[in-house]
Amino acid sequence: MYSSIVPILVWLLILAVAAFAWIKGGRPERLGGVYVVIAGLAAIVVHAVVPVEWQAVCLLADEALLAMAFLLLALRYTSVWLGGAMILQAVQFSLHAYYFVADRPHDRFYSTVNNIDTIGVLACILFGTVVAWRKRARAAK
């Protein structure tokens, strides 16, 4: 039960936060939400299409590209939420790198840290969206 419901819940959360960021956020929040969705879809494709021996490399590349996207966003739009998302994405990349270098199979600890970190990145995007939304609402008054 655990292995089937958690990914579904995480995907619902990803899509909900990305939709909220798209509707209520500014440009950086929208881009952050889109980048997380694209990276998540890329991970699904990797698991479905890529041979098992290449999956770790592809997932590592996926996390590296997402980390770079957050870095570029942070350089362009300086904000607290982007700094938090960038740091959490670095943790995610480090997790993948550790398991890749140690040649360890993905276990329960990996899945737990991966999901918690993803939720942390989503929380940063959600925070940024709420702040941008409130800032626009105050400016409109």
Secondary structure, DSSP 8 states (H G I E B T S, - for coil): -HHHHHHHHHHHHHHHHHHHHHHHS-HHHHHHHHHHHHHHHHHHHHHHHS-HHHHHHHHHHHHHHHHHHHHHHHHHS--HHHHHHHHHHHHHHHHHHHHHHTT----HHHHHHHHHHHHHHHHHHHHHHHHHHHHHHHHH-
